[in-house]
Amino acid sequence: MPDVADKLLEDEGSDVERAVDDAIRQAGSERAAIRSLIALLENAERNVSLGYRRGLQPPRPAP
């Protein structure tokens, strides 16, 4: 009998595979999907960096 945790991991994996397939279909090809992903990551990184410089990040908890 499969463990509940194993079942959850299987479901999660199929969701990821579906999301990847959808992204590739939307972009038209694997190469276009990867380029789109890289652009999204660059934007996210840039926004985090700007937010930190502008003081928009939440304060860190005191040690």
N, C-alpha and C positions, 0 to 999 in steps of 0.2 A: 504494500500500500504506500503510495507516494506521500511524503511529508508535506505539510501545509506550506512550509517555507520553500520547498522545491517547486511547488505549484505556483506560488507567487512569483518566483524568479522566472519561470517559464512564461507566465502571462506578461511580465514586464519586458522580457526579451522580444516577444511577438509584437508588443506595442512599439518598441524601438524600431524593429524591422519595418513595420508598417509606416512609421514616420519617415524613415529613410527612403523607402520606396516612394512615398508621396512627394517628398522633397525633390527626388530625382525626376519624377514625372512632371512636376510643376516647372522645374528648371529646363527640362528638355533633354538633358544628358547628365551623366555623372560629373563630368568636368565642369559644367555650368553650375551644378549644385554645390560643388566644392568651392568654386569661386564665390558664390553667393554666401556660403557659410563663412569663408574667410573675411569677406567684407563686413558681415554682421559682427564677427568677433573683434575686428579692428574698431568698429564703431563703439561696441560695448567697452572695450579697453580705453578708448579715448574719453568716453563719457565718465567712466570711473575716475580716470586721472584728473579730468577737469573738475569733477565734483569734489575731489579731495583737495585740490588747490584752492578752490573757492570756499572751502569750509562747509560744504553741504553734507559731508559724511556725518553720521551720528557720532557723538562722543564715545570714546572707548571707556569701558568700565575700569574703575580704579583697581590696581592690583592688590 
